[in-house]
């Protein structure tokens, strides 16, 4: 088995695609529309997505503009070579850094958090390439 993708429901597909591609630097891998069932999908990821890396599926149900987050969902984590520089770049592109880069409480790993337009949290974890 291998992880293929994570699905997020979004209120505005174009806004979400812009955030993940323009702010976080992901690629739009493919997009589809399903008028009969009133939803659209967009798959985004790094380095061409599958099979090399897992993807994120953005699902937009045409009749829903926002969702409740609930209390079970946590975050998506992305490895970055420099969390401080990633935060600076994300802010420069209009992204919302909600926890600046710095060591995790009780440890030494450098992390940061960003929030997407729908309120989903994305953790940046500093890792060697």
Buried (B, 14 or more C-beta within 10 A) or exposed (E): EEEEBEEBBBBBBEBBBBBBBEBBEBBBBEEEEEEEEEBBBBBBBBEEBBEEEBBBBBBBBEEEEEBEEEEEEEEBEBEBEBBBEBBBBBBEEEBBBEBEBEEEEEEEEBBBBBBBBBEBBBBBBBEEE
